[in-house]
Amino acid sequence: MSARRLTLSTIDGIPLVKPGDDVTSLLLDGLLSSGDSLEDGDILVLAQKIFSKAQNRYVSIADVTPSPEAERLAVEVDKDPRIVELILSESNEVVRHRPGVLIVAHRLGYVMANAGIDASNVAEGGEEDERVLLLPVDPDGDCAQVRDEIKARTGVDVAVIMNDSVGRAWRSGTAGIAIGVAGMPAILDLRGDDDLFGRPLKVSIVGIADELAAAASILQGQAAEGAPAVVIRGYSVAGEHSTGQALIRDKDEDLFR
C-alpha cells in the first residue's frame, strides 16, 4: 500500500451534466479537450452528483405527498414534511434525530444525514419548481460501468471511486467518502502485518477508498468549483477488488446504533 508521491488533478472541460448524458463520454471528451490522458493504474474519483443528474434522479418537491409518519417526524426535526417523506422513502431506518438533524440508514447501507438528498448545485426545474437530487440507485454498478467503458474505449485499466461529502459521528465538518468502488480494494486489512518494531498489527483496517475520496474532494470543492472528476496517480491498486459495500460496518458491530 505504500506510496511516496501521489498526484491529483481535475479533469477540466466537463459541462453541467443533464439527464441522459453519458458520464464516460463526458470524462473522455474532457480529457481530450485538455490534452490529458489516462494511464493504467490511475484512480478516477467522480462526484456522486454527476451520476445522479445523468440518471435524472431529480424530484420536484411539489409532487411529494407526505405520509402521516413524515408529518409527525417533520415536527420533531423542524423540516419540510415533503423532504422528510423523501428521506424516509430512501431509507431503511431512522438512526438519530433532533431539531434540524435527521440521520438515517440509507437503502444502500450508508448512515448519513437526510439520506444524501441534496439541493446544492441543483438547478431549479422552473418557476416555483423546487427540486432536490437523490443518490444514484447503484453506485458500485455505476463505477464498474465507467471502468469497463473506459477499458473498452481506450484500452486503459483504471479504478473508479464515486464520492460524496458526509458528516461524521465523532468529528465536526464534512469529508469525502466512497459510496461506490470498482477496480481496487475498498479496504486494506493489515492485521497480521508487522509494525516498525516487528510487532504484529491486531486491529488495523484502512478504509483506503475513503481516504482517496477525501483527498479528491479537496479539488472537487463544495460550492461553485465545477470540478466533479479527479485523477489520482501514483497509488498502487494491487489487491483483491471490492465494492463500496465493504466499507459499511455491520449493524451488530456498530456500538453507536
Phi and psi in degrees as GROMACS dihedral restraints (atoms count N, CA, C in turn):
[ dihedral_restraints ]
;  ai    aj    ak    al  type     phi  dphi    fc
    3     4     5     6     1   -70.5    20    10
    4     5     6     7     1   143.6    20    10
    6     7     8     9     1  -146.0    20    10
    7     8     9    10     1   127.3    20    10
    9    10    11    12     1   -89.3    20    10
   10    11    12    13     1   -23.2    20    10
   12    13    14    15     1  -152.5    20    10
   13    14    15    16     1   131.1    20    10
   15    16    17    18     1  -118.4    20    10
   16    17    18    19     1   143.2    20    10
   18    19    20    21     1  -117.4    20    10
   19    20    21    22     1   137.6    20    10
   21    22    23    24     1  -124.1    20    10
   22    23    24    25     1   130.3    20    10
   24    25    26    27     1  -144.0    20    10
   25    26    27    28     1   143.9    20    10
   27    28    29    30     1   -80.5    20    10
   28    29    30    31     1   153.2    20    10
   30    31    32    33     1   -92.9    20    10
   31    32    33    34     1   110.4    20    10
   33    34    35    36     1   -86.4    20    10
   34    35    36    37     1   165.1    20    10
   36    37    38    39     1    83.5    20    10
   37    38    39    40     1    11.7    20    10
   39    40    41    42     1   -83.5    20    10
   40    41    42    43     1   121.0    20    10
   42    43    44    45     1   -74.5    20    10
   43    44    45    46     1   172.1    20    10
   45    46    47    48     1   -61.3    20    10
   46    47    48    49     1   129.2    20    10
   48    49    50    51     1   -78.8    20    10
   49    50    51    52     1   139.0    20    10
   51    52    53    54     1  -118.6    20    10
   52    53    54    55     1   156.4    20    10
   54    55    56    57     1   -54.2    20    10
   55    56    57    58     1   133.7    20    10
   57    58    59    60     1    92.8    20    10
   58    59    60    61     1    -9.8    20    10
   60    61    62    63     1   -65.1    20    10
   61    62    63    64     1   149.3    20    10
   63    64    65    66     1   -92.1    20    10
   64    65    66    67     1   107.5    20    10
   66    67    68    69     1   -59.8    20    10
   67    68    69    70     1   -43.1    20    10
   69    70    71    72     1   -61.8    20    10
   70    71    72    73     1   -43.2    20    10
   72    73    74    75     1   -62.5    20    10
   73    74    75    76     1   -39.8    20    10
   75    76    77    78     1   -62.3    20    10
   76    77    78    79     1   -40.4    20    10
   78    79    80    81     1   -65.9    20    10
   79    80    81    82     1   -47.9    20    10
   81    82    83    84     1   -68.5    20    10
   82    83    84    85     1   -36.3    20    10
   84    85    86    87     1   -65.6    20    10
   85    86    87    88     1   -39.1    20    10
   87    88    89    90     1   -63.7    20    10
   88    89    90    91     1   -42.0    20    10
   90    91    92    93     1   -62.7    20    10
   91    92    93    94     1   -43.5    20    10
   93    94    95    96     1   -63.6    20    10
   94    95    96    97     1   -44.3    20    10
   96    97    98    99     1   -67.5    20    10
   97    98    99   100     1   -26.3    20    10
   99   100   101   102     1   -95.5    20    10
  100   101   102   103     1    -1.1    20    10
  102   103   104   105     1    76.9    20    10
  103   104   105   106     1    16.2    20    10
  105   106   107   108     1   -99.9    20    10
  106   107   108   109     1   169.8    20    10
  108   109   110   111     1  -152.4    20    10
  109   110   111   112     1   163.2    20    10
  111   112   113   114     1   -94.2    20    10
  112   113   114   115     1   155.0    20    10
  114   115   116   117     1  -125.8    20    10
  115   116   117   118     1   154.2    20    10
  117   118   119   120     1   -53.2    20    10
  118   119   120   121     1   134.2    20    10
  120   121   122   123     1    92.9    20    10
  121   122   123   124     1    -9.6    20    10
  123   124   125   126     1   -63.6    20    10
  124   125   126   127     1   154.5    20    10
  126   127   128   129     1  -118.7    20    10
  127   128   129   130     1   120.3    20    10
  129   130   131   132     1   -92.8    20    10
  130   131   132   133     1   123.8    20    10
  132   133   134   135     1  -111.1    20    10
  133   134   135   136     1   119.0    20    10
  135   136   137   138     1  -119.9    20    10
  136   137   138   139     1   134.7    20    10
  138   139   140   141     1   -67.9    20    10
  139   140   141   142     1   138.9    20    10
  141   142   143   144     1   -54.6    20    10
  142   143   144   145     1   -35.8    20    10
  144   145   146   147     1   -62.1    20    10
  145   146   147   148     1   -32.8    20    10
  147   148   149   150     1   -69.1    20    10
  148   149   150   151     1   -31.2    20    10
  150   151   152   153     1   -72.0    20    10
  151   152   153   154     1   -45.3    20    10
  153   154   155   156     1   -61.5    20    10
  154   155   156   157     1   -40.7    20    10
  156   157   158   159     1   -67.8    20    10
  157   158   159   160     1   -43.8    20    10
  159   160   161   162     1   -62.4    20    10
  160   161   162   163     1   -32.1    20    10
  162   163   164   165     1   -89.0    20    10
  163   164   165   166     1     4.6    20    10
  165   166   167   168     1    56.3    20    10
  166   167   168   169     1    48.0    20    10
  168   169   170   171     1   -85.3    20    10
  169   170   171   172     1    29.5    20    10
  171   172   173   174     1   -78.2    20    10
  172   173   174   175     1   147.4    20    10
  174   175   176   177     1  -134.5    20    10
  175   176   177   178     1   130.6    20    10
  177   178   179   180     1   -83.3    20    10
  178   179   180   181     1   124.8    20    10
  180   181   182   183     1   -59.4    20    10
  181   182   183   184     1   -33.4    20    10
  183   184   185   186     1   -64.0    20    10
  184   185   186   187     1   -20.8    20    10
  186   187   188   189     1   -90.7    20    10
  187   188   189   190     1    -0.1    20    10
  189   190   191   192     1   -96.5    20    10
  190   191   192   193     1   129.5    20    10
  192   193   194   195     1  -109.1    20    10
  193   194   195   196     1   113.9    20    10
  195   196   197   198     1   -71.6    20    10
  196   197   198   199     1   143.7    20    10
  198   199   200   201     1   -80.3    20    10
  199   200   201   202     1   165.9    20    10
  201   202   203   204     1   -56.5    20    10
  202   203   204   205     1   -38.3    20    10
  204   205   206   207     1   -62.8    20    10
  205   206   207   208     1   -41.9    20    10
  207   208   209   210     1   -65.8    20    10
  208   209   210   211     1   -39.3    20    10
  210   211   212   213     1   -61.3    20    10
  211   212   213   214     1   -44.6    20    10
  213   214   215   216     1   -64.5    20    10
  214   215   216   217     1   -48.6    20    10
  216   217   218   219     1   -67.3    20    10
  217   218   219   220     1   -32.5    20    10
  219   220   221   222     1   -60.5    20    10
  220   221   222   223     1   -35.2    20    10
  222   223   224   225     1   -65.8    20    10
  223   224   225   226     1   -40.4    20    10
  225   226   227   228     1   -71.3    20    10
  226   227   228   229     1   -32.2    20    10
  228   229   230   231     1  -103.5    20    10
  229   230   231   232     1    -1.6    20    10
  231   232   233   234     1    57.7    20    10
  232   233   234   235     1    52.2    20    10
  234   235   236   237     1  -130.1    20    10
  235   236   237   238     1   160.8    20    10
  237   238   239   240     1   -58.2    20    10
  238   239   240   241     1   124.7    20    10
  240   241   242   243     1   -60.8    20    10
  241   242   243   244     1   -24.8    20    10
  243   244   245   246     1   -70.5    20    10
  244   245   246   247     1   -38.0    20    10
  246   247   248   249     1   -65.8    20    10
  247   248   249   250     1   -42.3    20    10
  249   250   251   252     1   -61.1    20    10
  250   251   252   253     1   -39.4    20    10
  252   253   254   255     1   -60.6    20    10
  253   254   255   256     1   -43.0    20    10
  255   256   257   258     1   -63.3    20    10
  256   257   258   259     1   -41.7    20    10
  258   259   260   261     1   -60.8    20    10
  259   260   261   262     1   -46.1    20    10
  261   262   263   264     1   -64.8    20    10
  262   263   264   265     1   -37.3    20    10
  264   265   266   267     1   -69.2    20    10
  265   266   267   268     1   -22.1    20    10
  267   268   269   270     1   -96.0    20    10
  268   269   270   271     1     2.9    20    10
  270   271   272   273     1  -123.8    20    10
  271   272   273   274     1   160.0    20    10
  273   274   275   276     1  -103.1    20    10
  274   275   276   277     1   -19.4    20    10
  276   277   278   279     1  -162.1    20    10
  277   278   279   280     1   139.5    20    10
  279   280   281   282     1   -87.3    20    10
  280   281   282   283     1   118.6    20    10
  282   283   284   285     1   -90.1    20    10
  283   284   285   286     1   -49.1    20    10
  285   286   287   288     1  -148.6    20    10
  286   287   288   289     1   152.6    20    10
  288   289   290   291     1  -158.2    20    10
  289   290   291   292     1   150.7    20    10
  291   292   293   294     1  -159.8    20    10
  292   293   294   295     1   172.2    20    10
  294   295   296   297     1   -53.7    20    10
  295   296   297   298     1   122.5    20    10
  297   298   299   300     1    89.8    20    10
  298   299   300   301     1    -8.4    20    10
  300   301   302   303     1  -134.5    20    10
  301   302   303   304     1   130.5    20    10
  303   304   305   306     1  -136.9    20    10
  304   305   306   307     1   105.1    20    10
  306   307   308   309     1  -101.7    20    10
  307   308   309   310     1   128.5    20    10
  309   310   311   312     1  -133.3    20    10
  310   311   312   313     1   162.2    20    10
  312   313   314   315     1   -92.0    20    10
  313   314   315   316     1   109.6    20    10
  315   316   317   318     1   -63.4    20    10
  316   317   318   319     1   157.1    20    10
  318   319   320   321     1   -58.0    20    10
  319   320   321   322     1   -24.1    20    10
  321   322   323   324     1   -79.8    20    10
  322   323   324   325     1   -10.5    20    10
  324   325   326   327     1   108.7    20    10
  325   326   327   328     1   -16.7    20    10
  327   328   329   330     1   -77.3    20    10
  328   329   330   331     1   133.7    20    10
  330   331   332   333     1   -89.5    20    10
  331   332   333   334     1   121.0    20    10
  333   334   335   336     1  -157.9    20    10
  334   335   336   337     1   164.1    20    10
  336   337   338   339     1   -74.1    20    10
  337   338   339   340     1   136.3    20    10
  339   340   341   342     1    59.4    20    10
  340   341   342   343     1    23.5    20    10
  342   343   344   345     1    56.6    20    10
  343   344   345   346     1    27.2    20    10
  345   346   347   348     1    72.9    20    10
  346   347   348   349     1     6.7    20    10
  348   349   350   351     1   -72.7    20    10
  349   350   351   352     1   134.0    20    10
  351   352   353   354     1  -140.1    20    10
  352   353   354   355     1   146.0    20    10
  354   355   356   357     1  -115.6    20    10
  355   356   357   358     1    -5.4    20    10
  357   358   359   360     1   -74.4    20    10
  358   359   360   361     1   141.3    20    10
  360   361   362   363     1    55.9    20    10
  361   362   363   364     1    32.6    20    10
  363   364   365   366     1  -116.6    20    10
  364   365   366   367     1   115.7    20    10
  366   367   368   369     1   -67.0    20    10
  367   368   369   370     1   142.8    20    10
  369   370   371   372     1   -66.8    20    10
  370   371   372   373     1   147.5    20    10
  372   373   374   375     1   -78.6    20    10
  373   374   375   376     1   -11.8    20    10
  375   376   377   378     1   153.8    20    10
  376   377   378   379     1  -176.9    20    10
  378   379   380   381     1   -60.2    20    10
  379   380   381   382     1   129.7    20    10
  381   382   383   384     1    58.7    20    10
  382   383   384   385     1    26.8    20    10
  384   385   386   387     1  -117.4    20    10
  385   386   387   388     1    84.9    20    10
  387   388   389   390     1   -78.6    20    10
  388   389   390   391     1   126.8    20    10
  390   391   392   393     1  -121.3    20    10
  391   392   393   394     1   152.6    20    10
  393   394   395   396     1  -127.7    20    10
  394   395   396   397     1   169.5    20    10
  396   397   398   399     1  -123.6    20    10
  397   398   399   400     1   127.7    20    10
  399   400   401   402     1   -89.7    20    10
  400   401   402   403     1   161.6    20    10
  402   403   404   405     1   -66.9    20    10
  403   404   405   406     1   157.6    20    10
  405   406   407   408     1   -60.5    20    10
  406   407   408   409     1   158.7    20    10
  408   409   410   411     1   -70.6    20    10
  409   410   411   412     1   -38.5    20    10
  411   412   413   414     1  -141.9    20    10
  412   413   414   415     1    79.0    20    10
  414   415   416   417     1   -58.2    20    10
  415   416   417   418     1   -41.3    20    10
  417   418   419   420     1   -64.2    20    10
  418   419   420   421     1   -41.9    20    10
  420   421   422   423     1   -64.0    20    10
  421   422   423   424     1   -38.2    20    10
  423   424   425   426     1   -63.7    20    10
  424   425   426   427     1   -42.8    20    10
  426   427   428   429     1   -63.3    20    10
  427   428   429   430     1   -42.9    20    10
  429   430   431   432     1   -62.9    20    10
  430   431   432   433     1   -38.7    20    10
  432   433   434   435     1   -64.9    20    10
  433   434   435   436     1   -45.7    20    10
  435   436   437   438     1   -61.7    20    10
  436   437   438   439     1   -44.3    20    10
  438   439   440   441     1   -59.1    20    10
  439   440   441   442     1   -47.1    20    10
  441   442   443   444     1   -64.0    20    10
  442   443   444   445     1   -40.2    20    10
  444   445   446   447     1   -68.7    20    10
  445   446   447   448     1   -38.0    20    10
  447   448   449   450     1   -64.3    20    10
  448   449   450   451     1   -42.4    20    10
  450   451   452   453     1   -61.6    20    10
  451   452   453   454     1   -42.0    20    10
  453   454   455   456     1   -69.1    20    10
  454   455   456   457     1   -36.0    20    10
  456   457   458   459     1   -88.0    20    10
  457   458   459   460     1   -28.5    20    10
  459   460   461   462     1  -121.5    20    10
  460   461   462   463     1   -17.6    20    10
  462   463   464   465     1    79.7    20    10
  463   464   465   466     1     3.8    20    10
  465   466   467   468     1   -95.9    20    10
  466   467   468   469     1   137.3    20    10
  468   469   470   471     1  -101.2    20    10
  469   470   471   472     1   110.2    20    10
  471   472   473   474     1  -122.3    20    10
  472   473   474   475     1   164.1    20    10
  474   475   476   477     1  -101.6    20    10
  475   476   477   478     1   155.0    20    10
  477   478   479   480     1  -132.8    20    10
  478   479   480   481     1   132.5    20    10
  480   481   482   483     1  -122.9    20    10
  481   482   483   484     1   132.8    20    10
  483   484   485   486     1  -100.1    20    10
  484   485   486   487     1   126.1    20    10
  486   487   488   489     1  -118.8    20    10
  487   488   489   490     1   160.1    20    10
  489   490   491   492     1  -146.3    20    10
  490   491   492   493     1   159.7    20    10
  492   493   494   495     1  -102.4    20    10
  493   494   495   496     1   127.8    20    10
  495   496   497   498     1  -135.6    20    10
  496   497   498   499     1   160.0    20    10
  498   499   500   501     1   -79.4    20    10
  499   500   501   502     1   164.5    20    10
  501   502   503   504     1  -126.7    20    10
  502   503   504   505     1   145.1    20    10
  504   505   506   507     1   -60.2    20    10
  505   506   507   508     1   -35.1    20    10
  507   508   509   510     1  -106.1    20    10
  508   509   510   511     1    -1.7    20    10
  510   511   512   513     1  -134.1    20    10
  511   512   513   514     1   150.7    20    10
  513   514   515   516     1   -82.3    20    10
  514   515   516   517     1   151.2    20    10
  516   517   518   519     1    86.9    20    10
  517   518   519   520     1   156.4    20    10
  519   520   521   522     1   -91.6    20    10
  520   521   522   523     1   160.7    20    10
  522   523   524   525     1  -148.4    20    10
  523   524   525   526     1   155.0    20    10
  525   526   527   528     1   -72.5    20    10
  526   527   528   529     1   138.8    20    10
  528   529   530   531     1  -132.0    20    10
  529   530   531   532     1   162.9    20    10
  531   532   533   534     1   -90.4    20    10
  532   533   534   535     1   126.4    20    10
  534   535   536   537     1  -111.4    20    10
  535   536   537   538     1    -4.2    20    10
  537   538   539   540     1  -150.2    20    10
  538   539   540   541     1   141.2    20    10
  540   541   542   543     1  -145.4    20    10
  541   542   543   544     1   140.0    20    10
  543   544   545   546     1  -150.0    20    10
  544   545   546   547     1   139.4    20    10
  546   547   548   549     1    86.1    20    10
  547   548   549   550     1    14.0    20    10
  549   550   551   552     1  -163.1    20    10
  550   551   552   553     1   165.8    20    10
  552   553   554   555     1   -71.7    20    10
  553   554   555   556     1   134.1    20    10
  555   556   557   558     1   -79.4    20    10
  556   557   558   559     1   -31.4    20    10
  558   559   560   561     1  -130.8    20    10
  559   560   561   562     1   155.3    20    10
  561   562   563   564     1  -119.1    20    10
  562   563   564   565     1   117.6    20    10
  564   565   566   567     1   -92.7    20    10
  565   566   567   568     1   105.8    20    10
  567   568   569   570     1   -97.5    20    10
  568   569   570   571     1     6.0    20    10
  570   571   572   573     1   -61.4    20    10
  571   572   573   574     1   130.6    20    10
  573   574   575   576     1   100.0    20    10
  574   575   576   577     1   -22.8    20    10
  576   577   578   579     1   -69.9    20    10
  577   578   579   580     1   155.8    20    10
  579   580   581   582     1   -88.8    20    10
  580   581   582   583     1   146.0    20    10
  582   583   584   585     1   -83.7    20    10
  583   584   585   586     1  -171.2    20    10
  585   586   587   588     1   -59.3    20    10
  586   587   588   589     1   -25.5    20    10
  588   589   590   591     1  -106.9    20    10
  589   590   591   592     1    15.4    20    10
  591   592   593   594     1    83.0    20    10
  592   593   594   595     1     4.3    20    10
  594   595   596   597     1   -83.8    20    10
  595   596   597   598     1   134.9    20    10
  597   598   599   600     1   -70.5    20    10
  598   599   600   601     1   136.2    20    10
  600   601   602   603     1   -71.8    20    10
  601   602   603   604     1   139.6    20    10
  603   604   605   606     1  -111.6    20    10
  604   605   606   607     1   -28.4    20    10
  606   607   608   609     1  -131.8    20    10
  607   608   609   610     1     9.8    20    10
  609   610   611   612     1   -82.5    20    10
  610   611   612   613     1   104.2    20    10
  612   613   614   615     1  -124.3    20    10
  613   614   615   616     1   121.4    20    10
  615   616   617   618     1  -103.1    20    10
  616   617   618   619     1   126.9    20    10
  618   619   620   621     1   -83.0    20    10
  619   620   621   622     1    74.6    20    10
  621   622   623   624     1   -64.9    20    10
  622   623   624   625     1   -35.4    20    10
  624   625   626   627     1   -65.0    20    10
  625   626   627   628     1   -36.0    20    10
  627   628   629   630     1   -66.2    20    10
  628   629   630   631     1   -40.8    20    10
  630   631   632   633     1   -63.2    20    10
  631   632   633   634     1   -42.3    20    10
  633   634   635   636     1   -68.7    20    10
  634   635   636   637     1   -37.4    20    10
  636   637   638   639     1   -62.7    20    10
  637   638   639   640     1   -41.3    20    10
  639   640   641   642     1   -67.4    20    10
  640   641   642   643     1   -40.4    20    10
  642   643   644   645     1   -61.2    20    10
  643   644   645   646     1   -43.7    20    10
  645   646   647   648     1   -66.6    20    10
  646   647   648   649     1   -32.6    20    10
  648   649   650   651     1   -66.2    20    10
  649   650   651   652     1   -19.9    20    10
  651   652   653   654     1   -62.0    20    10
  652   653   654   655     1   -41.3    20    10
  654   655   656   657     1   -79.2    20    10
  655   656   657   658     1   -33.5    20    10
  657   658   659   660     1   -67.9    20    10
  658   659   660   661     1   -37.6    20    10
  660   661   662   663     1    76.4    20    10
  661   662   663   664     1   178.8    20    10
  663   664   665   666     1  -123.5    20    10
  664   665   666   667     1    -2.9    20    10
  666   667   668   669     1  -123.0    20    10
  667   668   669   670     1  -107.7    20    10
  669   670   671   672     1  -106.1    20    10
  670   671   672   673     1    23.8    20    10
  672   673   674   675     1   -67.2    20    10
  673   674   675   676     1   -33.9    20    10
  675   676   677   678     1    62.6    20    10
  676   677   678   679     1    41.6    20    10
  678   679   680   681     1  -128.0    20    10
  679   680   681   682     1    76.9    20    10
  681   682   683   684     1   -82.3    20    10
  682   683   684   685     1    -7.8    20    10
  684   685   686   687     1  -129.0    20    10
  685   686   687   688     1   131.4    20    10
  687   688   689   690     1  -130.7    20    10
  688   689   690   691     1   137.5    20    10
  690   691   692   693     1  -104.3    20    10
  691   692   693   694     1   124.1    20    10
  693   694   695   696     1  -105.4    20    10
  694   695   696   697     1   127.7    20    10
  696   697   698   699     1  -127.2    20    10
  697   698   699   700     1   137.3    20    10
  699   700   701   702     1   113.8    20    10
  700   701   702   703     1    -4.5    20    10
  702   703   704   705     1  -104.2    20    10
  703   704   705   706     1   127.9    20    10
  705   706   707   708     1   -75.1    20    10
  706   707   708   709     1   128.2    20    10
  708   709   710   711     1   -97.7    20    10
  709   710   711   712     1    20.8    20    10
  711   712   713   714     1   -62.6    20    10
  712   713   714   715     1   145.9    20    10
  714   715   716   717     1   126.8    20    10
  715   716   717   718     1   169.3    20    10
  717   718   719   720     1   -68.0    20    10
  718   719   720   721     1   127.4    20    10
  720   721   722   723     1   -70.1    20    10
  721   722   723   724     1   147.0    20    10
  723   724   725   726     1  -145.4    20    10
  724   725   726   727     1   173.9    20    10
  726   727   728   729     1  -106.6    20    10
  727   728   729   730     1   178.4    20    10
  729   730   731   732     1   -62.8    20    10
  730   731   732   733     1   -22.4    20    10
  732   733   734   735     1   -63.2    20    10
  733   734   735   736     1   -24.1    20    10
  735   736   737   738     1   -66.1    20    10
  736   737   738   739     1   -18.4    20    10
  738   739   740   741     1   -84.1    20    10
  739   740   741   742     1   -10.3    20    10
  741   742   743   744     1   -87.2    20    10
  742   743   744   745     1   122.9    20    10
  744   745   746   747     1   -73.5    20    10
  745   746   747   748     1   135.7    20    10
  747   748   749   750     1   -59.0    20    10
  748   749   750   751     1   142.8    20    10
  750   751   752   753     1   -59.2    20    10
  751   752   753   754     1   -37.9    20    10
  753   754   755   756     1   -73.0    20    10
  754   755   756   757     1    -7.7    20    10
  756   757   758   759     1  -105.2    20    10
  757   758   759   760     1    -0.5    20    10
  759   760   761   762     1   -93.9    20    10
  760   761   762   763     1   107.3    20    10
  762   763   764   765     1   -71.8    20    10
  763   764   765   766     1   -10.4    20    10
  765   766   767   768     1  -108.1    20    10
  766   767   768   769     1    12.4    20    10
